Amino acid sequence: MSVTRVIVDGAGGRMGRMIVAGVSRRENMEVVGAVDATGSPVLGQDAGSLAGIGEIGVPVVDSLEKVIAQGDVVIEFTLPEATLTNLRTVVRHGKRMVIATTGFDENQLKELDALTAQIPSVMAPNYSVGLNALLKAVSIVAETLGDDYDIEIVEAHHNQKVDAPSGTAVRIAEVAAAGVNRNLNEVAVYGREGIVGKRTQKEIGIHAVRGGDIVGDHTIYFVGAGERVELTHRAQSRETFANGAIRAAAWVMTAPKGRHTIEDVLFG
């Protein structure tokens, strides 16, 4: 059985360390490279030691370019600018990539589209298997209830998260909007303040909470006359995201060129 050689970008972060540990536990995968930002205090340290699993002989370096030739697939949990820089490197070397970064602006997304079309890649705002099962439920409920129910989404994350709303909340909103035949760009309302007037029938509200060490909570409300339906997913550990990303890294090894979704990985 061939071994998939994985490079972890963002190896010094909480998610990166979990991915290093998770990959190292798999018989058919190994960590061959670990990258973190220039100036990071973890540079030079062994990625396995950082992950709490003991030395694996892979020091953390400050550039993907230094290790890209050694790997088959890069798992990326960083920031938009760094992700695009690394994606250019991956495309140039003809490798594969699993992207879990969120918070891209419109121009960055255009470049992302062009680059991910050139290699086998997976991109998702959330790699949790449970969350992606929830998305299927959201689609069914939205289509069933239709325009008679107001749709609101509330997400909560830790106080170190830099983007809002979460990419997952936006994805939930996209799925709900599609279920009721709406264009999210036309109906999304991001938080409310002041005298905003009555809620319109077709708007979809998206709200962000930040505090403490919340891993990630997402609730979508379908509120009608006399009843409401609530669908909630709560991540209790970041390990669920790491496991999903590792699963995607294994899957993308036999995928065709282009940007695939976690739904492709989980449900075919």
C-alpha positions, 0 to 999 in steps of 0.5 A: 500500500502506498503512503500519502506524504502530507505537508501541514501548513500552520503546523504550530497552531492548534489545528495544525498540531492536531493534524500532525498527530492525526496523520501520524496515527494513520498507517498509510499516511505520514507527515513529511513537512511542517510549515509555520509563519515567518517569525513563529516561535515554533520554527525549528522545533519538531512537529511531532513534539509540538503535537505531543506525540514525540519526535518524528524528524520533521522540523517546522520551517518558514516556507512551503517552498522548502518542503513542497518537493517532499510531499503529495498533498498540503493541508492548509489551516492558515489565513487567506493571504498565506493560503493564496501564496502557498496555493501558488506554490502547490500549483507550480509544483503540481501537488494537491491541496486541502484548504480549510482557511476561511475569510477570503474577500471577493478578489481573493476568491477569484484567484482561488477559483483560477488556481484550484482549477489547475490541481486536485483540491478540496476546499470547505469552511468546515470539515466536520462530518456531523456539520455536513450531515446538518447541511443536508438536513438544512436543505430538506427543511428549507425546501419543505417549509418554504417562504412561510418561515423566517430564517436566522443563523447564529454562530459562536466561536472562540475569542481568537477567531479573526473573521466573522461570520464564520465560513460555515455560517455563510455556507449554511445560509447558502444552502438554506437560500438555495432551498427557498430559491433565493440568492443569498447575496440579495437577501443576507442581513449580517447582524442588526443595529438601530432602527432597521425596520420590520424584518422582510419576508425573504431576508436571511439573518446571520449573526456572530458571537465571539467568546472564550474557547468556544470551538464552534456552534451553529444554529439555524432557526426556521421560525413560523407562526406558532412554531419554530424548527431549530437545527444545531451543530456543536463542535466539542473538539477541534479533532473533528475538523482535523479528522475530516481534513485528513480524510479529504487529504486521502480522498484527493489523491485519486481525485481529478483536477478541480476544486471539490467540496467536503460533500464530494469527499463524504457523500460522493 
